[in-house]
Amino acid sequence: MIEDIHTLAIPALIFDPATYFILDANQMFVDVYGYSLEELKQMHVVDLRPPEGKQDAIGLLESTRGNVLYSGESTHQKKNGEKIQAQVFGKRYFENNKEYYLVKVKLK
């Protein structure tokens, strides 16, 4: 079962690896990145990267597709345009025969 991200003490989100759409995020993620939950649910996970990093993010997602775990550093961009450095931890889950990724973010 997917962890309840709303109980985690670090920014976290869940996304669909087939579409890259963000499905859910916890309040800490909302507070740090500046987007409302409703806005995040209309976004792809690569939209959290600055424009110059989006193509690299897509390549990374494609290259790690199917991995159970992922860890790496990346530059993210908040809603206000501020760039932040993040250590990202991802874990693949299956629930009701559907694949999801849980992503936890540790800010540097």
Secondary structure as UniProt FT lines:
FT   HELIX           5..7
FT   STRAND          12..15
FT   TURN            17..19
FT   STRAND          21..25
FT   HELIX           27..33
FT   HELIX           37..40
FT   TURN            41..42
FT   HELIX           45..48
FT   HELIX           51..53
FT   HELIX           54..63
FT   TURN            64..66
FT   STRAND          69..77
FT   TURN            79..80
FT   STRAND          83..95
FT   TURN            96..97
FT   STRAND          98..107
//
